[in-house]
Amino acid sequence: MFIKLLALQECLEQSRCRELAKSSSSSSFYRSVYSEIEEVGWENLVRMSGDITFLSFRVLDKRGRLHVLEIQLDRNYPNCPPSVAAHLEMLQEFWSTLDEIDKSLWVAGNKQPSRALPCRQIHIGSDSFIMLSIDVDDPKALPECRFLGPDEFVNSLRKIWKQNAKRWSKDRSVIENLRSLLEIELPKPPAVVESEHQAECGICYAQFLPLDDGLGNKSSETDYTCENTSCSRAFHSLCLAEWLRSITTTRQSFNVLFGNCPYCSEPVAVKVNSANK
């Protein structure tokens, strides 16, 4: 429904601009604006004022970040230059620094921190945080920081930070600098930790199932999980299929084996390939 409303709004704005371009009053102004919106693409138009002197567009920078470009037009346009509210290029390094922090460290608060804010509150363990303030004009410089948490833990880190401040180097990434100054391993985002942890198979107790015993190629991660939430054991479907075949109560219908989970006895169903029957 929302997509349809956006499409309808785009059509209405395009129609209104086209009608203004055909009118006799200020027709050269409207024709110029209409042709340039056509060139940029109506799908990128976010907002347009009633007299078309204000426009805002969605734009992607060279790193694929989405921004809104606001343009104020004079009635004498194109003879009079527009006023543009955006300074994207000068902020690239600043945004890259924030992106590096958001991707590599456990940032407290929103899942998607705003690039408009130069501050990041980062988990450092022991119920403590470091509040970093990145310099917009010089993002690779030593940031301002505040430590939050139990005095016993953060007081020692404040002391280490002050002692090691001279280690900060603009030639290294912000993550490398933080590790060097604080002399600790900083926690990764929970999503990264979860993706890095591959569940072991409840039958063969391995994370990966080799394609060939000699080569040991990683062919498959655990790809079946017991649907009983109090169990949730992970298995390789091949291992579970072999185990089910060894149980006399297992039933098969076409290429699906029906049986019970080895751990909680809840019903399970596993597809088998014809080659593995």
C-alpha positions as CSV (number, residue, x, y, z in Angstrom):
1,M,0.0,0.0,0.0
2,F,2.8,2.4,0.9
3,I,4.6,1.7,-2.4
4,K,1.4,2.5,-4.3
5,L,1.0,5.8,-2.4
6,L,4.5,6.8,-3.3
7,A,3.9,5.9,-7.0
8,L,0.7,8.0,-6.9
9,Q,2.5,10.9,-5.4
10,E,5.2,10.7,-8.0
11,C,2.6,10.7,-10.8
12,L,0.8,13.7,-9.3
13,E,3.9,15.8,-8.9
14,Q,5.1,14.9,-12.4
15,S,1.7,15.8,-13.9
16,R,1.6,19.1,-11.9
17,C,5.1,20.0,-13.1
18,R,4.2,19.2,-16.7
19,E,1.1,21.4,-16.6
20,L,3.1,24.3,-15.2
21,A,5.8,23.8,-17.9
22,K,3.0,24.2,-20.5
23,S,1.5,27.4,-19.0
24,S,2.3,30.8,-20.4
25,S,3.4,32.4,-17.2
26,S,7.0,31.7,-16.3
27,S,7.0,28.9,-18.8
28,S,10.8,29.0,-19.4
29,F,11.4,28.5,-15.7
30,Y,9.0,25.5,-15.4
31,R,10.3,24.0,-18.6
32,S,13.9,24.1,-17.4
33,V,13.0,22.6,-14.0
34,Y,10.8,19.9,-15.6
35,S,13.5,18.8,-18.1
36,E,16.1,18.6,-15.4
37,I,13.9,16.6,-13.1
38,E,13.3,14.2,-16.1
39,E,17.0,13.9,-16.4
40,V,17.6,13.2,-12.7
41,G,14.7,10.8,-12.5
42,W,11.3,11.4,-10.9
43,E,11.9,8.3,-8.7
44,N,14.6,10.3,-7.0
45,L,12.4,13.3,-6.2
46,V,11.6,13.3,-2.4
47,R,9.6,16.6,-2.2
48,M,8.6,19.5,-4.3
49,S,7.0,22.8,-3.3
50,G,3.8,24.1,-4.9
51,D,5.6,26.7,-7.0
52,I,8.5,24.3,-7.7
53,T,11.1,26.7,-6.3
54,F,12.1,24.1,-3.7
55,L,13.1,20.5,-4.6
56,S,14.7,17.7,-2.6
57,F,16.3,14.6,-4.2
58,R,17.6,11.3,-3.0
59,V,21.3,10.9,-3.9
60,L,23.9,8.1,-3.4
61,D,27.4,9.1,-2.7
62,K,30.4,7.1,-4.1
63,R,30.2,4.6,-1.1
64,G,26.6,3.9,-1.7
65,R,25.3,6.0,1.2
66,L,21.9,7.6,0.8
67,H,21.4,11.3,1.4
68,V,18.9,14.0,0.7
69,L,19.9,17.0,-1.5
70,E,17.9,20.1,-1.0
71,I,17.7,22.7,-3.8
72,Q,16.2,26.2,-3.6
73,L,15.6,27.8,-7.0
74,D,15.2,31.5,-7.9
75,R,12.5,32.5,-10.4
76,N,15.2,33.6,-12.8
77,Y,16.7,30.1,-12.9
78,P,18.6,29.0,-15.0
79,N,20.0,32.5,-15.3
80,C,20.4,32.6,-11.5
81,P,22.3,29.8,-9.8
82,P,20.4,27.6,-7.3
83,S,21.1,27.3,-3.6
84,V,22.1,23.8,-2.6
85,A,22.2,22.4,0.9
86,A,24.7,19.5,0.9
87,H,28.4,19.0,1.5
88,L,28.9,15.3,0.9
89,E,32.5,15.0,-0.3
90,M,34.0,16.7,2.7
91,L,32.2,14.3,5.1
92,Q,33.2,11.0,3.4
93,E,36.2,10.3,5.8
94,F,34.0,11.2,8.8
95,W,31.3,8.8,7.7
96,S,33.7,6.1,6.9
97,T,35.1,6.3,10.4
98,L,31.6,6.0,11.9
99,D,30.8,3.1,9.6
100,E,34.0,1.3,10.7
101,I,33.0,1.8,14.4
102,D,29.4,0.7,13.8
103,K,30.5,-2.4,11.9
104,S,33.4,-3.6,14.1
105,L,32.4,-2.6,17.7
106,W,29.4,-3.1,19.9
107,V,27.7,0.3,19.8
108,A,25.1,0.9,22.5
109,G,21.6,2.2,21.5
110,N,20.0,2.0,18.1
111,K,20.7,-0.9,15.7
112,Q,21.4,1.7,13.0
113,P,23.3,4.7,14.6
114,S,22.8,8.0,12.9
115,R,25.7,9.4,10.8
116,A,24.5,12.9,11.8
117,L,25.8,12.3,15.3
118,P,29.6,12.3,15.9
119,C,29.4,10.4,19.2
120,R,29.4,6.6,19.7
121,Q,28.9,4.9,23.1
122,I,30.8,1.6,22.9
123,H,30.7,-1.4,25.1
124,I,34.1,-2.2,26.6
125,G,33.1,-5.1,28.9
126,S,32.4,-5.3,32.7
127,D,29.2,-3.2,32.3
128,S,31.3,-0.3,31.1
129,F,31.3,2.0,28.1
130,I,33.6,4.5,26.3
131,M,31.9,7.5,24.8
132,L,33.8,8.6,21.7
133,S,33.4,12.0,20.0
134,I,34.8,11.9,16.5
135,D,36.1,15.2,15.1
136,V,34.0,16.0,11.9
137,D,36.8,18.1,10.4
138,D,39.6,15.6,11.4
139,P,38.1,12.2,11.9
140,K,41.4,10.4,12.1
141,A,42.6,12.5,15.0
142,L,42.6,11.3,18.6
143,P,38.9,11.6,19.6
144,E,37.5,13.0,22.8
145,C,36.4,10.3,25.2
146,R,34.6,9.7,28.4
147,F,34.5,6.4,30.4
148,L,31.2,5.2,31.9
149,G,30.9,2.4,34.4
150,P,32.2,1.1,37.7
151,D,35.0,3.3,39.0
152,E,37.2,0.3,39.8
153,F,37.2,-0.7,36.1
154,V,37.0,2.6,34.3
155,N,39.6,4.5,36.5
156,S,42.3,2.1,35.3
157,L,41.2,2.5,31.7
158,R,41.3,6.4,32.0
159,K,44.9,6.1,33.3
160,I,45.9,3.8,30.5
161,W,44.2,6.1,27.9
162,K,46.2,9.1,29.1
163,Q,49.5,7.1,29.3
164,N,49.1,5.7,25.7
165,A,47.5,8.8,24.0
166,K,50.7,9.4,22.1
167,R,50.3,6.0,20.4
168,W,47.4,7.3,18.4
169,S,48.4,7.3,14.7
170,K,46.4,8.7,11.8
171,D,48.0,6.0,9.6
172,R,46.0,3.3,11.5
173,S,42.3,2.6,11.6
174,V,40.3,3.9,14.6
175,I,39.8,0.2,15.7
176,E,43.5,-0.5,15.7
177,N,44.2,2.7,17.6
178,L,41.6,1.9,20.2
179,R,43.0,-1.5,20.8
180,S,46.5,-0.1,21.0
181,L,45.6,2.6,23.5
182,L,43.3,0.6,25.8
183,E,45.3,-2.6,25.6
184,I,42.2,-4.7,25.6
185,E,40.2,-6.6,23.0
186,L,37.0,-4.7,22.4
187,P,33.7,-6.6,22.1
188,K,32.3,-7.2,18.6
189,P,28.6,-6.4,17.8
190,P,26.3,-9.2,18.9
191,A,25.2,-9.9,15.3
192,V,28.8,-10.5,14.3
193,V,29.5,-12.8,17.3
194,E,26.4,-14.8,16.5
195,S,27.3,-15.2,12.8
196,E,30.9,-16.2,13.7
197,H,29.6,-18.9,16.0
198,Q,28.7,-21.9,14.0
199,A,26.6,-24.5,15.8
200,E,28.1,-28.0,16.1
201,C,26.1,-30.9,14.8
202,G,24.4,-32.8,17.6
203,I,25.4,-36.2,15.9
204,C,28.9,-35.8,14.5
205,Y,29.9,-32.9,16.8
206,A,31.5,-31.0,14.0
207,Q,30.7,-27.6,12.5
208,F,31.3,-28.6,8.9
209,L,30.7,-31.8,7.1
210,P,33.7,-32.8,4.8
211,L,33.0,-33.5,1.2
212,D,35.9,-35.9,1.1
213,D,37.6,-37.5,4.1
214,G,41.0,-37.1,2.4
215,L,40.6,-33.5,1.3
216,G,38.5,-32.4,4.2
217,N,36.8,-29.7,2.2
218,K,34.1,-27.8,4.1
219,S,31.0,-28.7,2.2
220,S,28.1,-27.9,4.7
221,E,27.4,-26.1,7.9
222,T,24.7,-27.4,10.2
223,D,21.5,-26.9,8.2
224,Y,18.8,-28.4,10.3
225,T,17.5,-27.2,13.7
226,C,15.0,-29.0,16.0
227,E,11.9,-26.9,16.0
228,N,11.3,-27.6,19.8
229,T,12.4,-24.2,21.2
230,S,13.5,-25.9,24.5
231,C,15.9,-28.1,22.4
232,S,16.9,-26.2,19.2
233,R,19.8,-28.6,18.6
234,A,21.5,-28.2,15.2
235,F,22.4,-31.0,12.9
236,H,23.7,-31.7,9.4
237,S,20.7,-33.0,7.5
238,L,22.9,-35.8,6.2
239,C,23.9,-36.9,9.7
240,L,20.3,-36.7,10.9
241,A,19.1,-38.7,8.0
242,E,21.7,-41.5,8.6
243,W,20.7,-41.5,12.3
244,L,17.0,-41.8,11.5
245,R,17.7,-44.7,9.1
246,S,19.2,-46.6,12.0
247,I,16.0,-46.3,14.0
248,T,13.3,-48.9,13.3
249,T,10.4,-46.5,14.0
250,T,11.5,-44.1,11.3
251,R,9.0,-43.7,8.4
252,Q,9.8,-42.6,4.8
253,S,7.5,-40.9,2.4
254,F,9.0,-40.2,-1.0
255,N,12.2,-38.3,-0.2
256,V,11.3,-37.3,3.4
257,L,12.3,-39.2,6.5
258,F,10.0,-38.9,9.5
259,G,11.2,-39.6,13.0
260,N,12.2,-38.1,16.4
261,C,14.9,-35.8,17.5
262,P,17.8,-37.7,19.2
263,Y,17.8,-35.2,22.1
264,C,14.1,-34.3,22.9
265,S,12.2,-36.9,20.9
266,E,10.1,-34.3,19.2
267,P,9.0,-35.1,15.6
268,V,11.5,-34.2,12.9
269,A,11.3,-34.5,9.1
270,V,14.4,-34.5,6.9
271,K,14.6,-34.4,3.1
272,V,17.1,-36.8,1.6
273,N,18.7,-36.7,-1.8
274,S,18.2,-39.6,-4.2
275,A,22.0,-40.2,-4.2
276,N,21.9,-40.7,-0.4
277,K,19.0,-43.1,-0.2
